[in-house]
C-alpha cells in the first residue's frame, strides 16, 4: 500500500489515496500510527471517492487509537493540498466530503507554500458546565465544530493538562468523548494546547482552534470579524468568526514523505 505522510503544524497523518474504504481498518491504523513499530502519526486519513454531488473527494479519519472522529481541521487541509497537487492545481478550491459535512478548502500553492483556507461552518455553542473531576470542580464551555469540544480558559501547567485532559475527554457528561482545549487569551490572540480525543496532546488541532476562538468571541475575550491568532505548540492558525458564528480557518499543510507498507 502506498502512503503519503503529511503534517499540519505538527499534527501528522498517514494518507492513503484509495477507492477502497476497507483498505485500512481501525486495527491496522493503530499499527500504522505506532511511532516505534509503524510509520508514526496522530491518525490515518483515507482519501476516498465522494458520496456527495459537487465534492471532489471524501475524507475518512481514523485516530491513532483506532477511534473514528467526525472531522479533523488539520487533516482536511492536508487532504486538500494532496488532492490539489495530484490534479496539478496550484490555486483553487477543493471540496471535501467529511462525516461532519462539506468543507470547501481554498488552496494557495503557487510556490509550494501549501496554505489552505477552510470554511469550517457554524461553530455551535452549548454553554458552560461545571464538572466533577476526582472531587474537584472544573468549569468548561461546551462547543461543537463538527466534533465535540470542552474549552477551558486559564493558566495551565503541563501537569494540569496531563491530569485533566484524559479525565475530561472521557467524562460521563460526554458519552461520545470530547476534545479538551486548555486556552489562555494573550495579546492579540489565544495560546492553546489541545488534548485530542483518541490521540492525547497534539501539536495542533484545527477544530479545537475554531471551537476555542468561537467561545472566546462569545465571552468577549476577542473580537469577531477579524482573524484571531490561535497559537498552538506546532504553530499558528488564523480563525475568523462572523456574526452568525461561522468560522474560517487558515493555515499550512506540508508533505513530508511517501512510501509503501
MONOR-V737623 format. One record per residue. N is the residue number from 1. PSI is psi in whole degrees, 0 to 359 (NA if undefined). D_LAST is the distance of its C-alpha to the last C-alpha in whole Angstrom. Layout:
N PSI D_LAST
N PSI D_LAST
This chain:
1 126 5
2 140 7
3 164 8
4 131 11
5 127 12
6 160 16
7 147 19
8 100 22
9 37 25
10 349 22
11 106 21
12 153 17
13 148 15
14 121 11
15 130 12
16 122 11
17 104 14
18 159 14
19 2 17
20 106 16
21 335 17
22 2 16
23 319 12
24 112 12
25 163 14
26 323 16
27 319 15
28 324 11
29 321 12
30 317 14
31 317 11
32 322 9
33 348 12
34 126 13
35 355 14
36 322 15
37 359 12
38 202 9
39 316 9
40 120 12
41 165 14
42 342 17
43 171 16
44 138 14
45 124 15
46 122 15
47 112 17
48 165 19
49 142 22
50 149 25
51 351 27
52 138 30
53 135 32
54 354 32
55 151 29
56 317 26
57 168 23
58 142 23
59 128 21
60 132 19
61 134 19
62 121 17
63 169 18
64 338 17
65 6 19
66 356 18
67 163 21
68 96 22
69 158 24
70 329 26
71 156 26
72 112 24
73 318 26
74 322 24
75 320 21
76 329 23
77 319 24
78 318 20
79 318 20
80 315 23
81 318 22
82 312 19
83 318 21
84 315 24
85 323 22
86 332 20
87 3 24
88 23 26
89 117 28
90 333 29
91 125 31
92 185 32
93 130 31
94 125 28
95 119 29
96 125 26
97 117 26
98 171 26
99 354 27
100 7 30
101 188 31
102 132 30
103 103 30
104 129 31
105 115 29
106 116 31
107 130 29
108 104 31
109 24 28
110 324 31
111 19 30
112 21 27
113 338 28
114 42 26
115 134 29
116 132 29
117 120 32
118 132 31
119 107 34
120 3 33
121 191 36
122 129 39
123 120 38
124 135 40
125 137 42
126 18 43
127 183 45
128 148 46
129 149 45
130 119 46
131 148 44
132 121 45
133 100 42
134 37 43
135 0 47
136 137 46
137 128 47
138 127 44
139 129 45
140 159 42
141 130 42
142 133 40
143 164 38
144 123 35
145 41 33
146 343 31
147 164 30
148 148 33
149 145 34
150 115 37
151 129 38
152 143 40
153 139 42
154 198 43
155 121 43
156 129 40
157 163 39
158 325 35
159 325 37
160 316 38
161 317 35
162 326 33
163 310 36
164 326 36
165 300 33
166 331 31
167 321 35
168 322 36
169 330 32
170 22 33
171 144 37
172 336 38
173 345 40
174 85 36
175 334 35
176 3 32
177 171 31
178 154 32
179 150 30
180 126 33
181 123 34
182 106 36
183 155 38
184 125 41
185 126 43
186 126 44
187 234 46
188 14 44
189 209 41
190 131 39
191 133 37
192 135 35
193 134 32
194 132 30
195 108 29
196 133 27
197 125 27
198 358 23
199 311 22
200 203 25
201 129 27
202 163 25
203 341 26
204 154 26
205 113 27
206 314 28
207 325 30
208 321 31
209 317 33
210 317 34
211 316 36
212 317 37
213 319 39
214 318 40
215 317 42
216 321 43
217 315 45
218 332 46
219 0 48
220 16 49
221 327 47
222 167 46
223 144 47
224 166 46
225 5 45
226 157 44
227 132 41
228 124 40
229 115 38
230 112 36
231 112 35
232 166 31
233 328 30
234 353 27
235 196 30
236 137 32
237 147 32
238 125 35
239 130 36
240 128 39
241 135 41
242 187 44
243 329 47
244 2 45
245 15 42
246 131 40
247 136 37
248 123 36
249 135 33
250 130 32
251 177 29
252 161 27
253 139 23
254 129 21
255 135 18
256 303 16
257 170 13
258 164 10
259 195 7
260 151 4
261 NA 0
